[in-house]
Amino acid sequence: MSYDRSMPTSGAAAAHPAKGYFVGLGAAAILASTSVFIRYLSQAYHVPALVLAFWRDVFAVATLVLVFAWFRRDLFRVPRSLLPYLAVYGLVTALFNIAWALSVTLNGAAVATVLAYCSAAFTVFLARWLLKEPLSLAKLLATALCLGGCVLVSGAAHAEAWRANLVGILAGILTGLLYAGYSLMGRVAHERGVDPWTTLLYIFTFASGFLFLVNLPPGAPLPGAASRVADFLWLGRSVPGWSVLVFLGLGPTVAGFGLYLVTLAHLPSSVANLVVSLEPAFTTLYAYLFIGERLGPAQICGGLLILGGVALLRLSEILRPEGAASTVRG
């Protein structure tokens, strides 16, 4: 994990779009591995999805605390007035983690990742409505390509897919909606002057608390949740299992989500989300290489549509002069 030491801990940092695209690509490549690790743990050890999500966040928080304590103690500081906002952001993150873990378990790594990127459409329009970000023709076309790719990869165009895996597809779409919320709230946190890594520490701390409560509800447990305290230690004495889970929290979670928040500091939330839409392409490759998942022709075409959408967006940013007439403003 690397820090941008030029970024102040208070006050919004200057935006650098080219850097935002570069960091966003790195975030996509790293985030893509998270679903592969989750899929492996759910298949090899049958870890309940929400127990897995809880430990993932706990290990991420532990990593950030140790790194901050050793290198950057100033990153612990945040104005008290922002704690309620970060708590709500943590709740959104927890809900996103729940939906994501369930989607990966039910849909597989590759399909779950692509379904999550229906968030591209949600982010573009919610950012226009809530943050007054400009809505360009290129964004609309890129969003259409990304959504078309999601439909093809998930198989959602076929009625039988909804009958056979309705819960999985709905979990995937909910993941996309919550991911859009995560993106928008990350942009707002930056505009309020919170360092991206500080934001990550606090939202994952709050998310860990929420996930702990969700795993021990009164009455019947939620699907994928712990049904008793002993379930938190589901992996028992399995050193390989715990090693994979610890690495999931230490590496892909901290680095992937952290770099995405850095991307949001340099790009509008709608653009950042579309850039990180390259994650499905990386996930497809990782899932093929490491856990033997295969995508059919329609799913491959869907992945290419998403790649095309991101490429179109970047090309338009390079070619479009400031204030071009193609931008739709309110």
N, C-alpha and C positions, 0 to 999 in steps of 0.2 A: 504494500500500500504506500503510495507516495502522496505528499502534500504539496499543494501550490502555495509556497510561502509568501508569494506576492499578494495573496488574497487576504484582505484584512479580516479580523475577527469581529468587527463591527462596522456597519455601513456597507452598502452594496458595492461590490467590486465592479470595475470596468468590464464590459462585455467584450469578448474577442471571438467573433463567429467562427473563424477558421479553427481556433483552438477548440471551440465547442464541438465542431464536427469531428475532430480528431479524438477528443476525449469520449464523445458519444460512441464512436466505433469501438473504442476499447471497452466501454461499458457493455456494449452489445455482445462482444466476444466473450467477456467474463460472465455476464449474466446468463448466457446460453448454457453454461455448464451446470447451473444450479438445478435445472429440471432433470438432468441426467443423474446427478447424485441423488435427488429425491426419488426418482423412479427406481434406481438401484436399491436404495434402502427399503422402499416399499415392497419390492419384489423379493429381495434376498432375505430380509429380516421381518417383513410384514409389520413394520413400525406404523402405528396409527398416525394418520396424516397430521392431526392437530398436535399430537405429542412431538412429532418430528418438527413441526413449525415452531413450537415452544423452545425446544433445545437449540434450534438453529438461531433464533433471536438471542437466546441467553449467551451462546458462545460468541456471537457477533458483538454483544455489549461488553463481554469480558475482554475481547481483543481490543476494542476501542479504549476502554478504561486503562489497560496496561500501556498501550502506545501513547495515549495522552499523558499519563503519569510520568512516562519516561522522557518524552520528547517535547510535548506541547501542553503544559498544564493550563495555559490560557484558554484552550479550547473547551475546558469544562464550564467556563462562565457563560451565562445567558441571562438576560434581564428577566426578573421574576414576572413582569407583566406579560411575557411571551409564553410562560409555562402552560397556561390553559390552552393556548393555540397548539403548542407542541403535544399536549396530551390528546387533543382531538386528532391531530395528525397521527399520533401513535395508534389510536383506535382504528383509523382508516388503514394504517399499515397492517395491523393485526387482522382486520377483516380481509385485506388483500392476501395476506399469507395463508389464511384459512381457505379461501376460495382457490388459491393457486395450488396448495398442497392437494386438495380434493381433485382439482382438475387434472393434475399430473397423474395421480393415482388411477383415475377413472379413464383418462383419455390417452395416456402415454406422454412421454416427454415432448416429442416433436409436435403433435397435434395440440397439446395444451399450450405450448409456447406460441404457436401461431394464433390460436383463439384469443390469447391475451392481447394480441395486437389489434383487435377490434377497438382497443383503446385509442387508436390513432384518430378515428372519427369522433369519439367522445371528446377527446382532448381538443381537437381543432375547434369544435363548435362551442364547447364549454369555455375555452380560453377566449373565444370571440365574445361570448356573452358576459363572462365574469371578469376577465382581465383586460378586455378591449384590445386584444391582439388583432392585428390586421388579418383579413381573410382574403388570400389571393387565389387566382385561378389555379396556379400550380399546386397550392395546398389542397384544393378541392379535388383535383385530378389525382394527386398522390393518395389522398384519403380513399377515393373510389378504388384505386388499384389495390391498396392494402386490404380494404374490406372484401374485394373480390377474391383476393388471395386467401383470406381467412375462410371464406365460404368453401372454396375448393379444397383446402387442406383439411378442414374439419369434416367434410362430407355433409355439411348442414344443408346442402341443396337437395338432398334425398330424404324423403319422408321417413324411410325406414331407419335412418340414422337417429332421428328424433325419438322414434319408438323404442329403439334398442338402447340408446344411451342418452335419454333426455336429461337426467341429472348431470351427467358429465358435460354435455354441451352448455347447459345453463350455468354450471359452475365456471366454465371457460369464459362465457360472455360476461358473467359477473366479475371475473378476474379483470377483464378489459375495462369495465366501468370503474372499478376500484383503482386500477392502475392509472386511469385518467385523473382520478381524484388525487392520487399520490403525486402525479406530475404537477398539477396545478398548485397544490399546497406547498410543494418544494420550491416552486417559483416564488410564491408569496413569502415563504420563509427567507429566501435570499433577498427579496426586496425590503424586508424588515431588518436586514443587516446581520442575519445569523449565518455564520460560517457553515458550509455544506457538511463538514465532518462533525461539527457540533450538533447540527440538526439530526444527523444520522444517529449519534449516540442517544439523544433524548427520545427520539421517536421509537427506536428499537427497545429502549428501556421501558417506555410505557406499553409498547406492544407486547413485551414479555409478560408484564403484569396482567394485561387483558387476556392473553393466551392461557396463562395459568388458571385464571378464573373460568374461562370457557371450557377447559379440560376437566373441571370438577363441578359441573352444574348439579343442582338438586334434581332428583328423579332420573329419568332415562337420559343417558349421555348423548350428545350430538354424534352424528356419524364421523368416525375417525378420531373421536376424543377418548381420553383416558376414562375408564369406568371405575377405577380405584387408584389410590395413591401409588401402589406398586407398579402401575402401568407407566409411570414416569421413568422407571428404570427398565423399560422394555428390553433393551439390548443386553441387560444382565452383565455377564463377564466377557462379552464378546469384544475383544480388543480391536479386531478389524472393523466391526460395526461402529463402535464409538469413535475410532480414528477417522472414518469417513464422515461421520456427523460433525466431529470437531472441525475437520478441514472445511466442510461446507460452510460453517459459521465463520471460521477464520479467514478464508480466502474469498470464494465467489460472492458470498453475501456482503461482507464488508467492502471489498474492492468494487464489486459490481454496482451495488446501490449507492456507494459513496461517489463513484465516478459519474453516475447518472445525475446525482445532485449537483456535482461540479458542472456537468453539461448544462443543467438548468440555470446556472449562474451566467452562462455565456450565450444561451440561445433562448428564444421564446419557448414556452412549454409545448406548444403545438409542434414546433419544428423539432425540438429535442425528442419528443415521442416518436415522430416519424423517422428520425435518424436511427434511433435504437430499435426500430422495427426490423432492422437487419438481424436481430437476435434469432428469429426462426431459422434463417439460413445456417447460422453457426450451430444451432441446436440440432438441426437435421443431420449435419455432418457428424457431430459428436455422438448422437444417438445411433447412427449407422456404424461408426467406428468402435464404440465401446459397449453398447448394450444390444446391438443387433436389430434395432428397429428399422423397418423399411417403409418408404413412402411410394405410393403408386404414381402413375403418370399425372393424374389430376392434381395430386398434392404437390408434385414437383412444379407443375405449371403455376399453382397458387403461390409457391415460394418465389418463383420468378416474377410474378406480378408485384409482390411486396418489394423485391429488390428494385424493380423498375420504378415503383413509386418513390422510393428514397432517392434513386439516381435522378429522377425528374426534379425532385425538390431541390437537391443540391445544384443541379444545372441551372435552375431558374434563379437561385440565389446568386450565382456567379454572373449570369447574363442580365438580370433585371436591374435597371438603375433605380436609385432611391426615389420613392414616390411615383413609381410607374402606375399607369392608369389601370393596370389589371388588378390592383389591390382594391378590394371592396371595403369601404370604411363607413362607419355609422355617422 
